[in-house]
């Protein structure tokens, strides 16, 4: 029997049901293994499922789609992944009858992307593909021996057909390219954390609400059920002892009719089965029986531990203790649900509000986002239960944040209190009950930072005292504060020379003291390091697609008679402000250089302006020495290393590409083509 020890494991779909139990088990039992979870947070995923692992140093969550080849390749390389456990899939048969193309996209194409990435990177030592017993098709009612791993695959519905198709790709990559693949085919799984479109949690939640339990057809269909922790142990065994190139059934010979399951749930809730069970129209095709031969896995040392009675009781206790885990699931409880199957269809995050006392909650609940046609009409998706409190309403970034929240359907309010007034901040938080706080307030000076040189007390009050007060109030209320800071606290030096491509990193000590504004921003940033509830975003020379806004860096320099020509890191707000909202949802903390990767000079920007906006545009340059004669305080020039942000958001564009995509192309007034 072979033995395998992984180092860095990528688990796909681990915010979902089965994989979350596998991930939590491995993270808990093997602290030397690094576990990276990739999940797009579809409707049946919930980050709270990974709550036991949140604080573990060997755990990392990445929101993303397995169908994104760039993201998958990036993760395999940057995280040094040697093992993949591929759970991510669309799995609900009812959905596959209504939207089979989505199953093809997720289950076949997504698997293909993963396999190709493994082939290209050449570093994977195990690829465990999670399939289903349904690929075997229907088992004869009188069969006494279950389907073994070499049995013919005869899928009968779109879901199982896509899983069989994915298996063929896995097998082909194993044979053609030598990928070390293992495939599992499992019976039905039940237990805590399962989205209630599936039979057992649906029956339990309906029973909790005193509603009838719908059964497709006559309820004679037979299924085998395994408790989730037993299944997680099976994957632990297969990971460490499974033979490359083999298939393993994960099953049980203890079968139950659907009507028997409904009767057992009724008994748990002291309900009369005859009065509580309702027979409804059957599926277009509903396999009568799945039956597996599980001897091969038992030889590896695994066996089922949890009895049906114990497992069902534990499951019932979990759902009765966590009735709002999934939010509004009324659509899923219909006899034939059709859930919204889109990337990001629902986002549930570690620190959303469980109740109105969200500030004291470690984890929380949100409402479902789903489309459920009770007839032929489609209801509107529900919105995730984030609520942002934003300071800086009259500021440029604060105003744009409000617009973004409206566009994304995120509830928000602007703070009414002044940052230096602690009581007013507390009143805001008590009245609004936010899940996150954004601080885009502060003093930059009008028309520029030279104002701060003659208004030092006001600058300190807003930029230092006010920001610290807000951070402390947020800390007391258990809230994350997203703090918009500045990168104008650095200037090119011997270790970071102009044109070298060596940027200042988040941990570098500020070295620019030319302006009082920059001094206050560097001071408060250093003090904020003492707060563990702050995410500091260093913005530089912000740019947006609104070329009429006088605060826009492009608008400014296009109106100057002369400009310097120095490469700098900059922030394209159209691209980065939505990322700041995503960072809040992910509850990221610490300092981030909040700029696009790379640098761009004044002349390069104005050349783009000329090409895209005004072919007759002209400008002149002057030196720093000449500039110094017309400004009060020196200006910061630097390159910032955006690799930390880029690692979190691989899709982040280089500054020049971002300028073209978000600023110049939407505003183009010429026939210029890059």
C-alpha positions in Angstrom: 0.0 0.0 0.0 1.5 3.3 -1.1 1.8 6.3 1.3 1.7 10.0 0.2 2.4 13.2 2.1 1.3 16.4 0.5 2.7 19.9 1.3 0.5 22.5 -0.4 -3.1 21.4 -1.3 -5.6 23.3 -3.5 -9.2 22.4 -2.6 -11.7 23.6 -5.1 -15.3 24.3 -4.0 -14.5 24.1 -0.3 -17.0 26.8 0.8 -19.5 24.2 -0.3 -20.8 21.2 1.6 -18.6 18.1 1.4 -15.4 20.0 0.7 -15.7 22.3 3.7 -15.7 19.2 6.0 -12.7 17.8 4.2 -10.8 21.2 4.3 -11.6 21.8 8.0 -10.5 18.3 8.9 -7.2 18.5 7.0 -6.4 22.0 8.4 -7.2 20.9 11.9 -5.3 17.5 11.7 -2.3 18.5 9.6 -0.9 21.9 10.6 2.1 21.3 8.4 -0.1 21.1 5.3 -0.9 24.4 3.6 -4.5 24.4 2.4 -5.6 26.9 -0.3 -9.3 27.0 -0.9 -10.6 28.2 -4.3 -14.3 28.9 -4.5 -16.4 31.3 -6.6 -19.1 31.5 -3.9 -22.0 30.3 -5.9 -25.5 30.1 -4.4 -24.8 26.9 -2.5 -21.5 28.1 -1.0 -21.0 29.9 2.3 -17.7 31.1 3.7 -19.1 30.5 7.2 -18.7 26.8 6.4 -15.0 27.4 6.8 -15.3 29.2 10.1 -13.4 26.5 12.1 -10.3 27.2 9.9 -10.5 31.0 9.6 -7.7 31.7 12.1 -5.5 28.8 11.2 -2.1 29.9 9.8 -2.1 27.0 7.2 -5.4 28.2 5.6 -5.9 30.6 2.7 -9.1 31.4 0.9 -9.2 32.7 -2.7 -12.5 33.8 -4.3 -12.4 32.7 -8.0 -13.6 30.4 -10.7 -11.9 27.2 -11.7 -12.8 28.2 -15.3 -10.3 31.1 -15.1 -7.1 29.6 -16.6 -5.0 32.6 -15.6 -6.1 32.4 -12.0 -5.6 28.6 -11.7 -2.1 28.8 -13.2 -1.2 31.7 -11.0 -2.3 29.9 -7.9 -0.5 26.6 -8.7 2.7 28.5 -9.3 2.6 31.1 -6.5 1.3 28.8 -3.8 3.6 25.9 -4.9 0.6 23.6 -5.1 1.5 19.9 -5.3 -1.9 18.4 -4.6 -5.4 19.2 -5.9 -8.6 17.9 -4.4 -11.3 18.9 -7.0 -14.7 19.2 -5.5 -16.1 22.3 -7.3 -19.1 21.4 -9.4 -22.8 22.0 -10.0 -24.4 19.0 -8.3 -28.2 19.4 -8.0 -30.0 17.2 -10.5 -33.2 19.4 -10.6 -31.1 22.3 -11.8 -29.4 20.3 -14.5 -32.8 19.7 -16.1 -33.4 23.5 -16.3 -29.9 24.8 -17.1 -27.7 22.0 -18.4 -25.3 24.3 -20.2 -24.2 25.7 -16.9 -23.4 22.2 -15.7 -21.3 21.6 -18.8 -19.4 24.8 -18.2 -18.7 24.2 -14.6 -18.2 20.4 -14.4 -16.5 19.7 -17.7 -14.8 22.9 -18.8 -13.8 23.8 -15.3 -12.2 20.4 -14.8 -10.5 20.7 -18.2 -8.9 24.1 -17.1 -7.6 22.5 -13.9 -6.1 19.5 -15.8 -4.5 21.7 -18.4 -2.9 23.9 -15.7 -1.5 20.8 -14.0 0.0 19.7 -17.3 1.5 23.1 -18.0 3.0 23.6 -14.6 4.3 20.1 -14.2 4.3 20.1 -10.4 1.2 18.2 -9.3 1.9 15.0 -7.5 -1.8 14.1 -6.8 -5.0 15.2 -8.6 -8.0 13.8 -6.7 -11.2 14.2 -8.8 -14.5 14.0 -7.0 -17.2 12.4 -9.0 -20.5 10.7 -8.1 -22.2 7.4 -8.0 -24.7 8.7 -10.5 -22.3 8.2 -13.3 -23.1 4.5 -13.1 -26.7 5.1 -13.9 -29.5 3.2 -12.4 -28.9 -0.1 -10.5 -31.2 -3.0 -10.9 -33.7 -3.2 -8.1 -32.9 -6.8 -7.4 -29.1 -6.5 -7.6 -27.3 -7.8 -4.6 -23.8 -6.7 -5.6 -23.2 -3.0 -6.1 -21.5 -1.2 -9.0 -17.7 -1.7 -8.7 -15.1 0.8 -9.9 -14.7 -0.9 -13.3 -18.5 -0.9 -14.0 -19.7 0.7 -17.2 -20.7 4.4 -16.9 -24.4 4.9 -18.0 -25.4 8.4 -16.7 -29.1 9.2 -17.1 -29.4 13.0 -16.4 -27.5 16.1 -17.5 -25.7 16.4 -14.2 -24.3 12.9 -14.1 -23.5 13.1 -17.8 -21.2 16.1 -17.2 -19.6 14.3 -14.3 -18.9 11.3 -16.5 -17.5 13.6 -19.1 -15.2 15.2 -16.6 -14.0 11.7 -15.6 -13.1 10.9 -19.1 -10.9 14.0 -19.3 -9.3 13.1 -16.0 -8.6 9.6 -17.2 -7.2 10.9 -20.6 -4.8 13.4 -18.9 -3.7 10.6 -16.7 -2.9 8.3 -19.6 -1.7 10.9 -22.2 0.3 13.2 -19.9 1.1 11.0 -16.9 -0.9 13.2 -14.5 -1.1 11.4 -11.1 -4.9 11.2 -11.0 -7.3 9.5 -8.6 -11.1 9.5 -9.0 -13.8 9.0 -6.3 -17.4 8.2 -6.8 -19.6 8.7 -3.8 -23.1 8.0 -2.5 -25.3 10.7 -1.2 -23.8 12.7 1.7 -25.7 14.5 4.4 -24.9 16.5 7.5 -24.4 20.1 8.8 -23.6 22.9 6.4 -25.5 21.5 3.4 -27.5 23.9 1.3 -31.2 22.9 1.7 -32.0 22.2 -2.0 -30.9 18.6 -1.1 -33.3 16.1 0.4 -32.4 15.8 4.0 -31.7 19.5 5.0 -34.8 20.4 2.9 -37.0 18.0 4.9 -35.5 19.2 8.2 -36.1 22.9 7.5 -39.6 22.3 6.2 -40.4 20.3 9.4 -39.0 23.1 11.5 -41.5 25.4 9.8 -44.3 22.9 10.2 -44.7 22.5 6.4 -45.4 19.4 4.4 -42.4 17.4 3.1 -42.6 17.0 -0.7 -41.6 13.7 -2.3 -41.0 13.2 -6.0 -43.2 10.4 -7.4 -44.2 7.7 -5.0 -41.1 7.9 -2.8 -40.0 4.4 -3.6 -36.6 5.5 -5.0 -33.7 4.1 -3.0 -30.6 6.0 -2.0 -27.6 5.3 0.2 -26.6 8.0 2.7 -23.3 8.7 4.3 -22.6 11.2 7.1 -20.3 14.1 6.1 -17.6 13.4 8.7 -17.3 9.8 7.5 -16.9 11.0 4.0 -14.3 13.6 5.0 -12.4 10.7 6.7 -12.6 8.7 3.4 -11.0 11.6 1.5 -8.3 11.8 4.1 -7.5 8.1 3.6 -7.6 8.4 -0.2 -5.3 11.4 -0.1 -2.6 9.6 1.9 -3.1 5.9 0.7 -4.9 6.0 -2.6 -3.1 4.5 -5.6 -2.5 6.8 -8.6 -4.7 5.9 -11.6 -7.3 4.2 -9.5 -11.0 4.9 -8.9 -12.5 4.5 -5.4 -16.2 4.2 -4.5 -17.2 5.9 -1.3 -20.4 4.2 -0.3 -22.5 2.3 2.1 -24.7 -0.8 1.7 -27.3 0.7 4.1 -30.1 1.9 1.7 -33.2 3.8 2.4 -36.3 4.8 0.4 -37.0 8.5 0.1 -40.3 8.0 1.8 -38.5 6.3 4.7 -36.2 9.3 5.1 -39.2 11.6 5.2 -40.8 9.4 7.8 -37.7 9.4 10.0 -37.5 13.2 9.8 -41.2 13.4 10.8 -40.5 11.2 13.9 -37.6 13.5 15.0 -40.1 16.4 15.0 -43.0 14.4 16.4 -45.0 14.9 13.2 -47.6 12.6 11.7 -46.0 11.2 8.5 -49.4 10.6 6.9 -50.4 14.2 7.4 -47.0 15.7 6.7 -45.8 14.0 3.6 -47.0 15.3 0.2 -46.4 13.5 -3.1 -45.5 15.8 -6.0 -44.7 15.5 -9.7 -41.6 13.4 -10.4 -38.4 14.6 -12.1 -38.2 14.1 -15.9 -36.1 11.0 -15.0 -35.5 9.8 -11.5 -33.1 6.8 -11.1 -34.7 4.2 -8.9 -31.6 3.0 -7.2 -27.8 3.6 -6.8 -25.8 0.9 -5.2 -22.0 0.8 -4.8 -19.5 -1.9 -4.0 -17.2 -0.2 -1.4 -14.8 -3.0 -0.7 -11.9 -1.4 -2.5 -11.9 1.6 -0.1 -12.3 -0.6 2.9 -9.0 -2.3 2.0 -7.3 1.1 2.4 -8.6 1.1 6.0 -11.8 3.2 5.8 -15.2 2.2 7.1 -18.4 4.0 7.9 -18.6 5.0 11.6 -21.8 7.0 12.0 -25.2 5.2 12.2 -28.1 6.6 10.3 -30.0 7.5 13.5 -27.0 9.3 15.0 -26.1 11.2 11.9 -29.7 12.3 11.3 -30.0 13.4 14.9 -26.7 15.4 14.6 -27.9 17.0 11.4 -31.3 17.9 12.9 -29.6 19.5 15.9 -27.3 21.5 13.7 -30.1 23.0 11.6 -32.3 23.8 14.6 -29.3 25.5 16.2 -28.5 27.4 12.9 -31.8 28.1 11.3 -30.6 31.2 9.5 -27.3 29.9 8.3 -28.3 30.3 4.7 -30.6 33.3 5.0 -33.8 33.2 3.0 -34.0 29.7 1.5 -37.7 29.7 0.7 -36.9 29.2 -3.0 -34.8 26.1 -2.3 -37.6 24.5 -0.2 -39.9 24.3 -3.2 -40.5 20.8 -4.6 -38.6 21.6 -7.8 -36.2 24.5 -7.1 -34.2 26.2 -9.8 -31.4 28.1 -8.1 -29.4 31.0 -9.6 -26.2 29.4 -10.9 -23.8 32.2 -11.6 -20.3 33.1 -10.4 -20.7 35.2 -7.3 -24.4 34.3 -7.2 -24.2 34.6 -3.4 -21.5 36.0 -1.2 -21.4 35.0 2.4 -18.4 36.2 4.3 -16.7 35.5 7.6 -17.9 38.6 9.4 -21.3 39.4 8.2 -24.0 40.1 10.8 -25.7 37.2 12.5 -28.2 39.6 14.0 -28.6 43.2 14.8 -25.7 42.9 17.3 -23.4 42.3 14.4 -20.5 44.1 16.1 -20.0 41.4 18.6 -20.4 38.5 16.2 -17.4 36.5 15.1 -19.2 35.2 12.1 -22.5 36.0 10.6 -25.3 35.3 8.2 -26.6 36.8 5.0 -29.6 36.4 2.9 -29.7 34.1 -0.1 -29.5 35.4 -3.6 -31.5 33.1 -5.8 -33.9 33.0 -8.7 -36.8 30.7 -8.1 -39.6 30.4 -10.6 -42.6 29.1 -8.7 -44.4 29.3 -12.0 -42.8 30.6 -15.2 -42.0 34.0 -13.7 -38.6 34.8 -12.2 -38.1 36.6 -9.0 -35.5 39.2 -8.4 -32.3 38.1 -6.7 -31.9 39.1 -3.1 -28.9 41.2 -2.1 -26.1 40.1 0.2 -26.6 41.6 3.7 -23.6 44.0 3.7 -24.1 47.4 5.1 -21.4 50.0 4.7 -20.9 53.2 6.7 -18.9 55.6 4.6 -17.1 58.8 5.8 -16.1 61.4 3.3 -19.4 62.1 1.5 -18.3 65.3 -0.1 -14.9 63.9 -1.1 -14.1 62.4 -4.4 -13.5 58.8 -3.3 -16.3 58.9 -0.8 -18.7 60.0 -3.4 -17.6 57.3 -5.9 -17.9 54.6 -3.2 -21.5 55.6 -2.7 -22.2 55.3 -6.4 -20.5 51.9 -6.5 -22.6 50.6 -3.6 -25.8 51.8 -5.4 -24.6 50.0 -8.6 -23.8 46.8 -6.7 -27.0 46.9 -4.6 -25.1 47.2 -1.3 -26.9 49.1 1.4 -24.8 52.0 2.7 -25.1 55.3 4.6 -22.8 58.2 4.9 -21.6 59.1 8.4 -23.0 62.2 9.9 -20.4 62.6 12.7 -17.1 64.4 12.5 -14.1 62.1 12.8 -12.6 63.9 15.8 -15.9 63.7 17.7 -16.0 60.3 19.3 -19.6 60.5 20.5 -20.9 61.3 17.1 -19.1 58.3 15.6 -20.5 56.0 18.2 -24.0 57.4 17.4 -23.5 56.7 13.7 -22.5 53.1 14.3 -25.4 52.5 16.7 -27.9 54.0 14.3 -26.6 52.5 11.1 -25.4 49.1 12.4 -22.9 48.6 9.6 -21.0 45.5 8.7 -18.0 47.6 7.5 -16.7 51.1 7.8 -15.0 53.0 5.0 -12.9 56.1 5.8 -12.4 58.3 2.8 -12.5 61.5 4.9 -9.5 63.7 5.6 -7.7 66.8 4.5 -5.7 66.9 1.3 -6.0 70.7 0.7 -7.7 72.9 -1.8 -6.7 73.3 -4.5 -3.7 71.1 -3.5 -1.6 70.0 -0.6 0.0 73.4 -0.3 -3.0 74.4 1.8 -1.9 72.1 4.6 1.3 74.0 5.0 -0.6 77.0 6.4 -3.4 74.9 8.2 -1.4 72.5 10.2 -3.7 72.2 13.2 -6.7 71.4 11.0 -4.6 68.9 9.0 -3.6 67.1 12.2 -7.1 67.2 13.6 -8.6 65.5 10.5 -5.8 63.3 9.2 -4.4 62.0 12.5 -6.7 62.6 15.5 -9.9 61.9 13.5 -8.6 58.8 11.7 -7.3 57.3 15.0 -10.6 58.0 16.7 -12.6 56.3 14.0 -10.3 53.3 14.1 -10.6 53.0 17.8 -14.4 53.3 17.8 -14.6 50.6 15.0 -12.3 48.4 17.1 -14.6 48.7 20.1 -17.5 47.7 18.0 -15.8 44.8 16.3 -15.8 46.5 12.8 -13.3 46.4 10.0 -12.2 49.9 8.9 -11.2 50.3 5.3 -8.9 53.4 5.4 -8.0 55.3 2.3 -4.4 56.5 2.8 -1.7 57.8 0.5 1.4 56.5 -1.1 2.8 60.1 -1.2 5.0 59.2 1.8 7.9 57.9 -0.3 10.3 59.3 -2.7 12.9 57.7 -5.0 16.1 57.0 -3.1 19.3 55.0 -3.5 17.6 51.7 -2.6 14.7 52.6 -4.9 16.2 54.6 -7.8 14.2 56.2 -10.5 13.7 53.8 -13.5 15.0 50.7 -11.6 11.6 49.0 -11.3 12.3 48.5 -7.6 9.2 49.8 -5.8 8.5 50.6 -2.2 6.8 47.8 -0.3 4.2 47.8 2.4 6.7 47.2 5.1 9.1 50.0 4.0 9.6 53.0 6.3 8.2 56.3 4.8 11.1 58.5 3.6 9.3 61.6 2.2 8.8 64.5 4.6 8.7 67.3 2.0 5.0 68.3 2.7 3.1 68.5 6.0 0.3 66.6 4.4 2.6 63.6 3.8 4.0 63.9 7.3 0.6 63.5 8.9 -0.3 60.6 6.6 2.9 58.8 7.5 2.4 59.5 11.2 -1.2 58.1 11.3 -0.3 55.1 9.2 2.4 54.1 11.7 0.0 54.5 14.6 -2.7 52.5 12.8 -0.4 49.5 12.9 -1.4 49.1 16.5 -5.0 48.4 15.4 -5.8 44.9 14.1 -9.1 46.0 12.6 -7.8 48.3 9.9 -7.0 47.8 6.2 -4.9 50.7 4.9 -5.1 51.4 1.2 -2.2 53.6 -0.1 -3.7 55.6 -3.0 -1.4 57.6 -5.4 -2.2 60.3 -7.9 -5.8 59.1 -8.3 -7.3 59.0 -11.8 -10.8 58.3 -13.0 -12.7 58.2 -16.3 -14.4 61.5 -15.3 -12.0 63.8 -17.2 -14.0 66.9 -16.1 -13.3 66.3 -12.4 -10.8 68.9 -11.3 -9.4 66.4 -8.7 -8.5 63.9 -11.5 -4.8 63.8 -12.0 -5.2 63.8 -15.8 -7.5 66.7 -15.6 -5.0 68.6 -13.5 -1.9 68.1 -15.6 -3.8 68.6 -18.9 -4.7 72.1 -17.6 -1.2 73.0 -16.4 0.9 75.2 -18.7 4.0 73.1 -17.8 4.5 69.7 -16.1 7.4 67.7 -14.9 8.0 64.3 -16.5 8.7 61.7 -13.9 7.4 58.1 -13.8 5.1 57.4 -10.9 2.8 54.8 -9.5 -0.8 55.8 -9.8 -4.3 54.6 -8.9 -7.1 54.1 -11.5 -10.1 54.5 -9.4 -12.5 52.9 -11.9 -10.6 49.6 -11.5 -9.4 49.8 -7.9 -12.4 51.2 -6.0 -14.5 48.0 -6.8 -11.5 46.0 -5.5 -11.7 48.0 -2.2 -15.2 46.8 -1.8 -14.2 43.2 -2.5 -11.4 43.6 0.0 -13.9 44.6 2.6 -16.0 41.6 1.8 -13.0 39.4 2.3 -12.1 41.2 5.5 -8.6 41.9 4.5 -6.4 43.7 7.0 -3.0 45.4 7.1 -1.4 47.7 4.6 -1.8 47.5 0.8 -0.1 49.6 -1.9 -3.3 50.5 -3.6 -2.0 51.3 -7.0 -1.9 49.6 -10.4 1.3 47.7 -11.1 4.1 49.6 -12.9 4.7 53.3 -13.4 3.7 55.9 -16.0 5.1 59.3 -16.6 3.4 62.7 -17.1 4.4 62.8 -20.7 3.1 59.3 -21.4 -0.3 60.2 -20.0 -0.5 63.4 -21.9 0.6 61.5 -25.1 -2.4 59.2 -24.5 -4.6 62.2 -23.9 -3.4 63.7 -27.2 -4.0 60.4 -29.1 -7.4 59.6 -27.7 -8.9 63.0 -26.9 -7.3 66.0 -28.8 -4.8 65.6 -31.6 -4.0 69.3 -31.3 -3.1 69.1 -27.6 0.3 70.5 -26.7 2.3 70.8 -23.5 5.7 71.8 -22.1 7.9 70.3 -19.5 9.9 71.9 -16.7 12.4 70.6 -14.2 11.9 69.8 -10.6 13.9 72.9 -9.8 11.6 75.0 -11.9 8.6 73.4 -10.4 9.9 74.2 -6.9 9.6 77.9 -7.7 5.8 77.8 -8.2 4.8 75.4 -5.3 5.0 75.8 -1.6 5.7 72.2 -0.6 7.7 69.6 -2.6 5.9 66.7 -4.2 6.4 63.0 -3.8 7.6 60.9 -6.7 8.0 57.2 -6.4 7.3 53.7 -7.6 5.3 51.4 -5.3 5.4 47.6 -5.4 1.9 46.4 -6.0 2.7 42.7 -5.9 0.8 42.1 -2.7 -2.4 43.5 -4.2 -1.8 41.7 -7.5 -1.4 38.4 -5.7 -4.8 38.9 -4.1 -6.3 40.1 -7.3 -4.5 38.6 -10.2 -6.7 40.3 -12.8 -5.3 43.8 -11.7 -4.0 45.6 -14.8 -0.7 47.4 -15.4 -1.2 51.1 -15.0 -0.9 51.8 -18.8 -3.3 49.1 -19.7 -5.7 50.3 -17.0 -5.6 53.9 -18.3 -6.5 52.7 -21.8 -9.3 50.4 -20.7 -10.9 52.5 -18.0 -10.1 56.1 -18.9 -9.2 56.8 -22.5 -11.1 54.2 -24.5 -14.5 55.1 -22.8 -13.8 58.9 -23.5 -12.2 58.5 -26.9 -12.9 61.4 -29.3 -10.5 60.4 -32.1 -10.0 57.5 -34.5 -6.8 56.5 -32.7 -6.2 52.8 -32.2 -3.6 51.5 -29.8 
